[in-house]
């Protein structure tokens, strides 16, 4: 089952930090409530004729008998003490929330990255890599920023509002009701713009993901871009996407920019109302000047959280959009799933059977139909047929990169889905024709499947793959770092390093998907000699186009149109299978054969 995104579950491991932050928030809130009272004392007691409030006399007995100058000094020291408490609490709150937020971001990024890696290959072929990267980085960052900057800030604002409202009601409840009349208008304005801003921000994030995908795609294929001199075309594509992003961002910014002035006008109206009504109460003697100052101070403090709520809509909107985009990934189920009773794979013998298998990348269009095939343990099976006949799809099912939509793939008599996929793949090595290498040393690339392998084991695998010679000729030998995707090596060199990587894994099942297509005939012959030793006792599937490779197989399977049309030894198939005889006579790349293949496809399409 896919993981669900639950903020409470993410925050639970850091309850201690957040608890400390909450205490700091309470201290900060109390300090904020006390902040205007020294001014009230100065205006009412020191400058005026009103006595100290009873609650202050009880808290500070020394102040009850002090003269005005002493009270003034106490008030000044109290201002410093309140500021110190508020500063300390603010520091603790910000540091602890930042620490918690950073670790939450770490956990969330780890969770999303782990889930993305375990999603099926079909998911990754349909999704754009740049958009996935944007979700794992930028969207996770927005959630973290909201937790750090706004989540406990929201609690501070709520506590501040509640505390100040309580004190104001205690001082003069009628005056307080008048001061709060603008609050519903303030929240209505905020809600109106927030709702529209969220949709606009979602469109901006989507466009940013599309731009990231475009740039990632172009930079990954920069050699193709340069080969066809398409730099200007790709520049135009990016500029078009960027211009659309600018328009969407300006629309979103326009909504956010309208919010602040609207809130400012509502706040100004509320402040003017309080000044007018409060001033009249002071003139008539119904309210002291100090109390009016406390009211105005609290009012400013109350409107500030309300303004913060309005400003917070931007962060909240971005975090909500990011949350939805991250949750979409986490709620995507893995298409390749083990059965509930799946067990860890024992050491495999390697007997393979495809039992009435059907498969398609799109359920409505199967690419494999009615596949029934048996391969004995330790034997080598070659798959041949025209391009698009389903050879690569068949071996992908064997490696459980996909699961069949009908039927079952069996290994040693057990359904692959009844075996833990990780333990299965640890005994299967897959070498594709477009072998991917990491931006690391040659040794690290070969040892990718077995990081603990010794240099001697790495060199032995490289010798079997006929890669040792050219590796020794590199500037730093096996420690030479190769460029991203291995583009500093030739196609044939990359394939030989990939074959060495597969051989080092000591797999029970070896799959070579046209893995020698980029090497010359002499190198291929040398690789075959190394593979004969490496494949001894291992079940091997080879997707091949060269007869020299096909001739190594114990059995040859001929495929066309997603079906197996014949199977047998080379000599048997030459005698009875017309398609295979054509392949044997002309080769897969021969123009005569390709023309016949095209004609055959057109005929099948008409049928």
SEVOVO-892152 format. One record per residue (C-alpha): residue number from 1; residue in three letters; y negated, x negated, z negated. Coordinates in steps of 0.02 Angstrom, whole numbers, plus 32768, in hexadecimal, padded with zeros to 4 digits. Each point is the difference from the previous one (the first is absolute). Example, Ala and Ser with C-alpha at 12.3 -4.5 7.8 and 13.67 -1.06 7.14 Angstrom:
  num  residuo     Y     X     Z
    1      ALA  80E1  7D99  7E7A
    2      SER  7F54  7FBB  8021
END
This chain:
  num  residuo     Y     X     Z
    1      UNK  8000  8000  8000
    2      UNK  7F51  7FC0  8026
    3      UNK  7F92  7FCF  7F6E
    4      UNK  7F76  8079  7FD1
    5      UNK  7F4E  7FC9  7FDB
    6      UNK  7FD1  8037  7F51
    7      UNK  7F64  7FB7  7FB1
    8      UNK  8043  8021  7F50
    9      UNK  809D  7F9C  8023
   10      UNK  7F95  7F72  8045
   11      UNK  7F90  7FFE  7F66
   12      UNK  808B  8014  7F7D
   13      UNK  802F  7F46  7FF4
   14      UNK  7F4B  7FD9  7FD5
   15      UNK  7FE9  8086  7F7C
   16      UNK  7FD1  7F7B  7F7E
   17      UNK  7F75  7FB8  806C
   18      UNK  7FC0  80AC  802C
   19      UNK  8008  8035  7F49
   20      UNK  7F92  7F6C  7FD1
   21      UNK  7F8C  802D  808F
   22      UNK  7FF8  80B3  7FC0
   23      UNK  7FCF  7FC4  7F52
   24      UNK  7F79  7F97  8050
   25      UNK  7FC8  8099  8062
   26      UNK  7FF3  8064  7F5E
   27      UNK  7F9A  7F75  7FB0
   28      UNK  7F90  7FF8  8099
   29      UNK  7FE9  80BD  7FFA
   30      UNK  7FD3  8001  7F48
   31      UNK  7F85  7F71  801B
   32      UNK  7FB2  8065  808C
   33      UNK  7FEC  8095  7F8E
   34      UNK  7FAA  7F98  7F7A
   35      UNK  7F8E  7FA4  807A
   36      UNK  7F66  8074  7FFA
   37      UNK  8004  8020  7F44
   38      UNK  7F9E  7F62  7FCC
   39      UNK  7F73  803E  8073
   40      UNK  8006  80AB  7FAF
   41      UNK  7FF1  7FB0  7F54
   42      UNK  7F6D  7F95  8039
   43      UNK  7FA2  8094  804B
   44      UNK  8028  807F  7F77
   45      UNK  800A  7F97  7F61
   46      UNK  7F9F  7F60  8020
   47      UNK  7F75  8048  806E
   48      UNK  8007  80B1  7FBF
   49      UNK  801B  8055  7F5A
   50      UNK  80B1  8041  800F
   51      UNK  8082  7FC1  7F84
   52      UNK  809E  7FA5  8034
   53      UNK  808E  8075  8031
   54      UNK  807B  801F  7F72
   55      UNK  8094  7FB6  805D
   56      UNK  7FA3  7F5B  8015
   57      UNK  7FD4  7FFE  7F47
   58      UNK  80B8  8016  7FD6
   59      UNK  8038  7F77  8079
   60      UNK  7F75  7F85  7FCE
   61      UNK  7FCF  801C  7F49
   62      UNK  7F86  7F6D  800D
   63      UNK  7F9C  805E  8082
   64      UNK  7FE4  8093  7F89
   65      UNK  7F8B  7F9B  7F91
   66      UNK  7FB9  7F89  8083
   67      UNK  7F4C  8000  803B
   68      UNK  7FCD  801D  80B3
   69      UNK  7FFE  7F48  8032
   70      UNK  80B0  7FE7  7FBC
   71      UNK  803C  8099  805D
   72      UNK  7FAE  7FBA  809D
   73      UNK  805D  7F5B  7FE8
   74      UNK  80A4  805B  7FE1
   75      UNK  7FE4  8068  809E
   76      UNK  7FE0  7F62  8066
   77      UNK  809C  7FAB  7FBD
   78      UNK  8063  809F  8021
   79      UNK  7FCA  7FFB  80B7
   80      UNK  8048  7F4F  800D
   81      UNK  80A0  8030  7FA2
   82      UNK  801E  8099  806E
   83      UNK  7FE1  7F98  809D
   84      UNK  807A  7F7A  7FC2
   85      UNK  8088  8081  7FDD
   86      UNK  7FE3  8051  80A9
   87      UNK  8005  7F57  8059
   88      UNK  80A2  7FCB  7FA9
   89      UNK  8054  80A7  8024
   90      UNK  7FC4  7FFA  80B4
   91      UNK  804A  7F51  8017
   92      UNK  80A8  8031  7FB4
   93      UNK  8008  809F  8068
   94      UNK  7FD6  7FA9  80A4
   95      UNK  8076  7F6C  7FE2
   96      UNK  8094  8069  7FCA
   97      UNK  7FEB  807F  808C
   98      UNK  7FF1  7F73  807F
   99      UNK  809F  7FAF  7FBF
  100      UNK  805D  80A5  8002
  101      UNK  7FBC  8029  80AD
  102      UNK  8034  7F58  8047
  103      UNK  80B2  8012  7FC0
  104      UNK  8009  80B4  803C
  105      UNK  7FCB  7FC3  80AC
  106      UNK  8087  7F7A  7FF7
  107      UNK  8085  807F  7FD1
  108      UNK  7FC9  807D  8083
  109      UNK  7FF9  7F7D  808A
  110      UNK  80AC  7FC0  7FCD
  111      UNK  8045  80B2  8000
  112      UNK  7FB8  802A  80AB
  113      UNK  8034  7F5A  804E
  114      UNK  80B0  8012  7FBC
  115      UNK  800F  80B1  8043
  116      UNK  7FBB  7FD0  80AB
  117      UNK  807F  7F73  800F
  118      UNK  808F  8078  7FD9
  119      UNK  7FCB  8082  807F
  120      UNK  8068  8005  809E
  121      UNK  7FD9  7F9C  809A
  122      UNK  7FDD  80A5  8058
  123      UNK  7F6E  8020  7F8B
  124      UNK  7FB4  7F56  8027
  125      UNK  8013  8016  80BB
  126      UNK  7F9D  80A2  7FF6
  127      UNK  7F78  7FC4  7F88
  128      UNK  7F78  7F85  802A
  129      UNK  800A  7F61  7F99
  130      UNK  7F45  7FF0  7FE8
  131      UNK  7FF5  80AF  7FB5
  132      UNK  808D  7FD8  7F85
  133      UNK  7FA8  7F5F  7FCD
  134      UNK  7F5E  8062  7FE8
  135      UNK  805A  8079  7F8B
  136      UNK  8052  7F76  7F9A
  137      UNK  7F5D  7F9F  7FED
  138      UNK  7F61  8068  8015
  139      UNK  8043  80A7  7FC3
  140      UNK  8051  7FB2  7F68
  141      UNK  7F5C  7FA5  7FDC
  142      UNK  7F9E  80A3  8002
  143      UNK  8077  804C  7F81
  144      UNK  7FF0  7F66  7F92
  145      UNK  7F42  8002  800D
  146      UNK  7FFD  80B5  7FCA
  147      UNK  806C  7FD9  7F67
  148      UNK  7F95  7F69  7FD1
  149      UNK  7F54  8043  8025
  150      UNK  800C  80BB  7FED
  151      UNK  8096  8040  7F9F
  152      UNK  7FCB  7FCD  7F51
  153      UNK  7F4B  800D  8036
  154      UNK  8025  80B7  801B
  155      UNK  8042  800C  7F4E
  156      UNK  7F63  7FA9  7FC0
  157      UNK  7F93  807D  805D
  158      UNK  8063  8096  7FC1
  159      UNK  7FF8  7FC3  7F4C
  160      UNK  7F47  7FD8  8012
  161      UNK  7FDD  80AD  8045
  162      UNK  8064  8056  7F77
  163      UNK  7FB4  7F99  7F73
  164      UNK  7F4D  8010  803B
  165      UNK  8012  80B9  8022
  166      UNK  8042  8016  7F4E
  167      UNK  7F6E  7FA2  7FB3
  168      UNK  7F82  805D  806C
  169      UNK  8049  80A9  7FCE
  170      UNK  7FF4  7FC8  7F4B
  171      UNK  7F48  7FD4  8014
  172      UNK  7FCC  809B  8062
  173      UNK  807F  806C  8059
  174      UNK  7F80  8066  8064
  175      UNK  7FAE  7F64  8042
  176      UNK  80AB  7FB9  802D
  177      UNK  8031  809A  8065
  178      UNK  7F5E  7FF1  8063
  179      UNK  8021  7F47  801F
  180      UNK  80B0  8025  8041
  181      UNK  7FD0  808C  8077
  182      UNK  7FFF  7F86  8091
  183      UNK  80B2  7FC1  7FDD
  184      UNK  8059  8089  8067
  185      UNK  7F8C  7FDE  8093
  186      UNK  8023  7F46  7FF0
  187      UNK  80BC  8018  8004
  188      UNK  7FF7  807D  8090
  189      UNK  7F9D  7F83  806A
  190      UNK  807C  7F76  7FD3
  191      UNK  8099  806A  802B
  192      UNK  7FB7  8035  80A8
  193      UNK  7FE0  7F50  803B
  194      UNK  80A0  7FB9  7FB4
  195      UNK  806F  8077  8060
  196      UNK  7FB1  7FD4  80A6
  197      UNK  7FF6  7F47  7FD7
  198      UNK  80BB  7FF3  7FDC
  199      UNK  8031  803B  80AF
  200      UNK  7F81  7F8A  804F
  201      UNK  8043  7F6D  7F9A
  202      UNK  80B2  802A  8034
  203      UNK  7FCE  7FF6  80B7
  204      UNK  7FA9  7F58  7FE1
  205      UNK  809B  7FB6  7FAB
  206      UNK  8070  803E  808D
  207      UNK  7F90  7FB0  8083
  208      UNK  7FFB  7F5D  7F9D
  209      UNK  80BE  7FFF  7FFE
  210      UNK  8004  801A  80BC
  211      UNK  7F87  7F6E  801A
  212      UNK  806A  7F90  7F90
  213      UNK  8099  802E  8067
  214      UNK  7FA6  7FDC  80A2
  215      UNK  7FC7  7F54  7FC6
  216      UNK  80AB  7FD5  7FB9
  217      UNK  8054  8034  80A3
  218      UNK  7F89  7F9C  806E
  219      UNK  8005  7F64  7F95
  220      UNK  80BE  8008  7FFC
  221      UNK  8004  8008  80BE
  222      UNK  7F71  7F86  801E
  223      UNK  8068  7F9B  807B
  224      UNK  8019  809B  806D
  225      UNK  7F48  802A  7FF5
  226      UNK  7FCF  7F53  803A
  227      UNK  8087  7FF8  8086
  228      UNK  7FB7  809A  8056
  229      UNK  7F4A  7FD7  7FD6
  230      UNK  7FEC  80A5  7FA4
  231      UNK  7F89  7FC2  7F79
  232      UNK  7F71  806C  8040
  233      UNK  8070  8099  8007
  234      UNK  803B  7FE7  7F4D
  235      UNK  7F4D  7FE1  7FCA
  236      UNK  7FCE  80A8  804C
  237      UNK  8091  8056  7FA6
  238      UNK  7FC8  7FB9  7F59
  239      UNK  7F49  802A  8020
  240      UNK  802E  80B3  802A
  241      UNK  8067  8013  7F61
  242      UNK  7F79  7FA9  7F9A
  243      UNK  7F78  8071  8047
  244      UNK  8065  809A  7FD0
  245      UNK  8018  7FB5  7F53
  246      UNK  7F43  7FE7  7FF1
  247      UNK  7FDF  80B6  802D
  248      UNK  807E  803E  7F81
  249      UNK  7FBD  7F8B  7F7A
  250      UNK  7F4D  8036  8021
  251      UNK  8033  80B6  7FF2
  252      UNK  8056  7FDD  7F5A
  253      UNK  7F6C  7F98  7FC4
  254      UNK  7F88  808B  8032
  255      UNK  805C  807B  7F90
  256      UNK  7FFF  7F84  7F6F
  257      UNK  7F49  7FD5  801D
  258      UNK  7FCF  80B8  7FF5
  259      UNK  8057  8012  7F5A
  260      UNK  7F95  7F85  7F9B
  261      UNK  7F56  804E  802F
  262      UNK  8042  80AF  7FE0
  263      UNK  803E  7FCD  7F54
  264      UNK  7F5B  7FA6  7FDF
  265      UNK  7F9B  809C  8025
  266      UNK  806D  806B  7F8D
  267      UNK  7FEF  7F7E  7F74
  268      UNK  7F43  7FF9  8019
  269      UNK  7FF6  80BD  7FF2
  270      UNK  8063  7FFC  7F5E
  271      UNK  7F94  7F75  7FB6
  272      UNK  7F5F  805B  802E
  273      UNK  8041  809F  7FAD
  274      UNK  8029  7FA2  7F60
  275      UNK  7F56  7FA9  7FFC
  276      UNK  7FA4  80A5  8019
  277      UNK  8061  8064  7F80
  278      UNK  8015  7F72  7F83
  279      UNK  7F48  7FD4  8008
  280      UNK  7FD3  80B3  7FD4
  281      UNK  8077  7FFB  7F6A
  282      UNK  7FAD  7F5E  7FC1
  283      UNK  7F51  8049  8016
  284      UNK  802F  809C  7F9F
  285      UNK  8054  7F98  7F77
  286      UNK  80AE  8046  801E
  287      UNK  8044  7F55  8032
  288      UNK  7FD3  7F51  7FC6
  289      UNK  7FC9  7F79  8079
  290      UNK  8096  7F97  7FCC
  291      UNK  8078  808F  8025
  292      UNK  7FAF  8016  80AC
  293      UNK  801B  7F46  8021
  294      UNK  80B7  8011  7FCC
  295      UNK  8011  8097  8072
  296      UNK  7FB2  7FA8  8095
  297      UNK  8067  7F64  7FDD
  298      UNK  80A1  8066  7FF6
  299      UNK  7FCE  8064  8097
  300      UNK  7FEC  7F61  8066
  301      UNK  80A7  7FC4  7FBC
  302      UNK  8050  80A6  802A
  303      UNK  7FBC  8008  80B0
  304      UNK  8039  7F4E  801E
  305      UNK  80B9  802C  7FEB
  306      UNK  7FE2  8096  806F
  307      UNK  7FB2  7F8C  8081
  308      UNK  8092  7F89  7FE6
  309      UNK  8075  8090  8027
  310      UNK  7FA2  8017  80A2
  311      UNK  8006  7F46  8029
  312      UNK  80B5  7FFA  7FCB
  313      UNK  802D  8079  808A
  314      UNK  7FFA  7F6F  807C
  315      UNK  807C  7F98  7F9C
  316      UNK  8068  8098  7FD7
  317      UNK  8005  8037  80B5
  318      UNK  8036  7F54  803D
  319      UNK  8082  7FF4  7F75
  320      UNK  8041  80AF  8026
  321      UNK  8012  7FD6  80B9
  322      UNK  8052  7F5A  7FD6
  323      UNK  8073  8059  7F85
  324      UNK  8036  807C  8086
  325      UNK  801F  7F76  807F
  326      UNK  8066  7F98  7F86
  327      UNK  8060  8098  7FC3
  328      UNK  802B  802B  80B4
  329      UNK  805D  7F59  800C
  330      UNK  8057  8011  7F59
  331      UNK  803A  80B0  8027
  332      UNK  804C  7FCD  80A6
  333      UNK  80BD  7FFF  7FE9
  334      UNK  8067  7F70  8042
  335      UNK  8064  8035  8099
  336      UNK  8087  7F80  7FD7
  337      UNK  8047  803C  7F5B
  338      UNK  80A0  7FD5  7FA4
  339      UNK  8076  808A  7FCB
  340      UNK  7FF5  802B  7F45
  341      UNK  80A9  7FAD  7FE4
  342      UNK  7FD2  7F60  805F
  343      UNK  804C  7F60  7FBB
  344      UNK  7FD6  7F49  8010
  345      UNK  8058  7FBC  8099
  346      UNK  8097  7F91  7FDB
  347      UNK  8020  7F69  806E
  348      UNK  8015  804E  80AC
  349      UNK  808D  7FE0  807A
  350      UNK  7F94  8043  808D
  351      UNK  8068  8089  8054
  352      UNK  7F81  8071  8057
  353      UNK  8013  80B1  8040
  354      UNK  7F81  8077  804F
  355      UNK  8043  80B0  7FE8
  356      UNK  7FB2  8083  8075
  357      UNK  7F53  7FB7  7FE3
  358      UNK  7F61  804C  8043
  359      UNK  7F53  7FB9  7FDF
  360      UNK  7F4D  8012  803C
  361      UNK  7F58  7FBE  7FC7
  362      UNK  7FC4  80AF  8024
  363      UNK  807C  8086  7FCA
  364      UNK  7FE0  8061  809F
  365      UNK  802B  7F6C  8071
  366      UNK  809F  7FA3  7FCF
  367      UNK  8012  7F50  8046
  368      UNK  80B7  7FEF  7FCC
  369      UNK  8080  8088  8022
  370      UNK  80B9  8012  7FD4
  371      UNK  8015  7F4A  7FCD
  372      UNK  80B4  7FD9  7FCF
  373      UNK  8025  7F48  7FED
  374      UNK  8070  7F90  7F98
  375      UNK  7FEB  7F45  7FE6
  376      UNK  8084  7F9E  7FA2
  377      UNK  7FCF  7F8E  7F72
  378      UNK  7FD8  7F50  803B
  379      UNK  7FF4  8032  80B7
  380      UNK  7F6B  7FEE  8072
  381      UNK  7FC1  8097  8060
  382      UNK  7F84  7FF3  808F
  383      UNK  7F91  8093  8030
  384      UNK  7FC5  8005  80B4
  385      UNK  7FA5  807E  806A
  386      UNK  7F59  8025  8051
  387      UNK  7F5D  7FFA  7FA0
  388      UNK  7FED  809D  7F97
  389      UNK  80BA  8024  7FF7
  390      UNK  8000  7FFB  7F40
  391      UNK  8046  7F54  7FD8
  392      UNK  7F79  7FCD  7F84
  393      UNK  8002  80AD  7FAF
  394      UNK  80BC  7FF1  7FE4
  395      UNK  7FF7  7F58  7FA6
  396      UNK  7F68  803D  7F9D
  397      UNK  8071  8089  7FB7
  398      UNK  807E  7F7B  7FD1
  399      UNK  7F7A  7FA2  7F9C
  400      UNK  7FC8  80A8  7FB6
  401      UNK  7F50  7FED  8042
  402      UNK  801C  80B8  8029
  403      UNK  8083  8082  7FD3
  404      UNK  8057  806C  8083
  405      UNK  7FCB  80B5  8011
  406      UNK  80B6  8031  801A
  407      UNK  80A5  7FAB  7FDE
  408      UNK  8018  7F62  7F99
  409      UNK  8005  7F45  800E
  410      UNK  8092  7FBB  7F9B
  411      UNK  801E  7F51  7FBE
  412      UNK  80AC  7FD6  7FBE
  413      UNK  8020  80BB  8004
  414      UNK  7F6B  8030  7F94
  415      UNK  7F63  805D  803A
  416      UNK  7F6D  7F87  7FFF
  417      UNK  7F9D  8081  7F9F
  418      UNK  807C  7FF2  7F71
  419      UNK  7FD2  7F48  7FEB
  420      UNK  7F5F  7FC3  7FB1
  421      UNK  7F91  7FD1  8093
  422      UNK  7FC0  7F60  7FB0
  423      UNK  80AE  7FBE  7FD9
  424      UNK  8036  802E  80B1
  425      UNK  7F71  7FA4  8055
  426      UNK  8022  7F66  7F96
  427      UNK  80A1  7FF0  8066
  428      UNK  7FB4  802A  80A9
  429      UNK  7F90  7F8C  8067
  430      UNK  7F98  8045  8090
  431      UNK  7FAD  7F92  8084
  432      UNK  7F8F  805E  8079
  433      UNK  7FBF  7FC5  80A8
  434      UNK  7F4C  7FFE  7FBD
  435      UNK  802B  7F97  7F69
  436      UNK  7F77  8006  7F7D
  437      UNK  7FD1  7F63  7FA0
  438      UNK  7F8C  7FF5  7F6A
  439      UNK  7F68  7F92  7FEE
  440      UNK  805E  7F80  7F98
  441      UNK  8063  7F5F  8018
  442      UNK  8096  7FFB  8074
  443      UNK  8072  7FE2  7F6A
  444      UNK  7FB8  8097  7FA4
  445      UNK  801B  806E  809A
  446      UNK  80B6  7FCB  8011
  447      UNK  801E  8015  7F45
  448      UNK  7FAE  80AD  7FFA
  449      UNK  80A7  8059  7FE0
  450      UNK  8039  7F78  7F86
  451      UNK  7F69  7FB4  7FA8
  452      UNK  8073  7F96  7F92
  453      UNK  8053  7FA8  8095
  454      UNK  7FFD  7F43  8000
  455      UNK  7FB0  7F9B  808B
  456      UNK  80AE  7FC9  8038
  457      UNK  8035  80B6  8015
  458      UNK  7F5F  8027  805E
  459      UNK  801D  7F6E  8076
  460      UNK  80B6  8033  801E
  461      UNK  7FCA  80B0  8031
  462      UNK  7F79  7FB6  8071
  463      UNK  8080  7F8D  8054
  464      UNK  8073  8094  8023
  465      UNK  7F6D  805D  804E
  466      UNK  7FD0  7F66  8066
  467      UNK  7F58  7FFB  7FA7
  468      UNK  8010  7F5C  7FA1
  469      UNK  7FCC  7F95  8094
  470      UNK  7F57  8050  8022
  471      UNK  7FDE  8018  7F45
  472      UNK  8014  7F45  7FE3
  473      UNK  7F80  7FE4  808A
  474      UNK  7F7B  806A  7FA9
  475      UNK  7F72  7FA4  7FA5
  476      UNK  8049  801C  7F51
  477      UNK  80B2  802C  802F
  478      UNK  8045  808E  7F99
  479      UNK  7F60  8005  7F98
  480      UNK  7F94  8025  8099
  481      UNK  7F9F  80A0  7FE5
  482      UNK  8005  8076  8093
  483      UNK  7F79  807C  802E
  484      UNK  8000  80B9  7FDE
  485      UNK  8094  8058  8053
  486      UNK  803E  7F53  8033
  487      UNK  7F8B  7FFA  8096
  488      UNK  7FF2  7F42  7FF6
  489      UNK  80B5  7FF7  803A
  490      UNK  8046  8030  80A9
  491      UNK  8065  80A0  8013
  492      UNK  80A4  7F9F  8009
  493      UNK  7FD3  7F99  7F66
  494      UNK  7FD8  809C  7F9E
  495      UNK  80A7  804D  8030
  496      UNK  805F  7F65  7FCA
  497      UNK  7FA8  7FFD  7F57
  498      UNK  8029  80B9  7FEB
  499      UNK  80B7  7FE0  802A
  500      UNK  8003  7F72  7F81
  501      UNK  7FB6  8078  7F7F
  502      UNK  808B  807D  8022
  503      UNK  808A  7F7D  7FF9
  504      UNK  7FC0  7FBA  7F5B
  505      UNK  8017  80AC  7FB2
  506      UNK  80BE  7FF0  8019
  507      UNK  800F  80B7  8033
  508      UNK  80A3  805F  8013
  509      UNK  7FB3  805E  8092
  510      UNK  7F92  7FA8  807F
  511      UNK  7F95  8061  807C
  512      UNK  7FAC  7FA4  8091
  513      UNK  7F8E  8073  8063
  514      UNK  7FE1  7F9B  809E
  515      UNK  7FDC  7F6F  7F8B
  516      UNK  800D  7F79  8086
  517      UNK  7F96  8055  8086
  518      UNK  7F75  7F7F  7FF2
  519      UNK  8069  7F62  800B
  520      UNK  803A  7FA5  809B
  521      UNK  80B5  7FFE  8039
  522      UNK  8024  7F52  7FBB
  523      UNK  7FBA  802B  7F54
  524      UNK  805E  80A5  8001
  525      UNK  80A2  7FA5  8023
  526      UNK  7FDE  7F8B  7F6E
  527      UNK  7FD4  8094  7F8E
  528      UNK  80A3  8055  8031
  529      UNK  8062  7F67  7FC9
  530      UNK  7FAB  8008  7F56
  531      UNK  801A  80BC  7FF5
  532      UNK  80BB  7FF4  8021
  533      UNK  8014  7FA3  7F5D
  534      UNK  7F83  806C  7FA3
  535      UNK  804B  80A4  803E
  536      UNK  80B2  7FD2  7FD2
  537      UNK  8044  8087  7F8D
  538      UNK  7F5F  8067  800E
  539      UNK  7FEA  80A6  8057
  540      UNK  7F7E  7FE5  8087
  541      UNK  7FA1  8077  8070
  542      UNK  7FA1  7FB4  8092
  543      UNK  7F85  805C  806F
  544      UNK  7FFE  7F90  809A
  545      UNK  7FC9  7FF9  80B4
  546      UNK  8050  7F5C  8035
  547      UNK  80B5  7FFB  8032
  548      UNK  8013  7F56  7FAE
  549      UNK  7FDE  8053  7F58
  550      UNK  8063  809D  8024
  551      UNK  8099  7F97  802B
  552      UNK  800C  7FC9  7F49
  553      UNK  8028  80B2  7FC6
  554      UNK  80AB  8041  7FCD
  555      UNK  7FC9  80AA  8042
  556      UNK  7F73  803A  8070
  557      UNK  7FAF  80AB  7FEC
  558      UNK  7FA3  8046  8097
  559      UNK  7F73  807B  7FD9
  560      UNK  7F96  806F  806E
  561      UNK  7F8C  8090  7FD6
  562      UNK  8025  7FF5  7F47
  563      UNK  80BC  800F  8015
  564      UNK  8094  7F89  8006
  565      UNK  8048  800F  80AF
  566      UNK  8088  7F7D  7FEF
  567      UNK  8041  7F74  7F93
  568      UNK  8081  7F77  800F
  569      UNK  8010  7F49  802B
  570      UNK  7F98  7FAE  8088
  571      UNK  808F  7FFE  807D
  572      UNK  8030  80B6  7FDE
  573      UNK  7F4F  803D  8017
  574      UNK  7FE3  7F9F  80A0
  575      UNK  8096  805B  804A
  576      UNK  7FDA  80B1  7FC9
  577      UNK  7F46  8013  7FD2
  578      UNK  7F89  8004  8093
  579      UNK  7F64  7FE5  7F96
  580      UNK  804C  7F6A  7FA7
  581      UNK  803E  7FB7  80A4
  582      UNK  7F4E  8009  8042
  583      UNK  7FC1  7FA9  7F63
  584      UNK  8085  7F79  8011
  585      UNK  7FD8  7FE6  80B8
  586      UNK  7F42  8008  8001
  587      UNK  7FCB  7FE4  7F4A
  588      UNK  7F8E  8073  7F9B
  589      UNK  7F61  7FB2  8044
  590      UNK  8031  8001  80B7
  591      UNK  7F8C  8069  806C
  592      UNK  8091  8053  805B
  593      UNK  804B  803A  7F5E
  594      UNK  7F58  803A  7FBD
  595      UNK  7FE7  8069  809D
  596      UNK  80AC  804F  7FEB
  597      UNK  7FDB  801E  7F49
  598      UNK  7F5E  805A  802E
  599      UNK  805A  806C  807F
  600      UNK  8086  802B  7F80
  601      UNK  7F7D  8031  7F7F
  602      UNK  7FA6  8070  807C
  603      UNK  80A5  8055  802B
  604      UNK  8028  801C  7F48
  605      UNK  7F51  8046  7FE3
  606      UNK  801B  807F  808C
  607      UNK  80A5  8034  7FB2
END
